[in-house]
């Protein structure tokens, strides 16, 4: 199911899981920064671009998760 976009992304920090590519994203409402975390790895140190292909695929086909789920991460398979 698609993630709500537009103003919704500015109302709170949004966490997204995209299992098709074994990746999660964190989008910060304060400054719009987007961070990526592949399963089994640490979060990217630097923000990624909003036009990142995987991030946009995750918006269309991923699911919103909690901050706790994001922080726990998932093991790589």
Helices and strands as residue ranges (DSSP letters): G 6-10, E 14-18, G 19-21, E 23-27, E 34-38, H 53-61, E 63-65, H 67-72
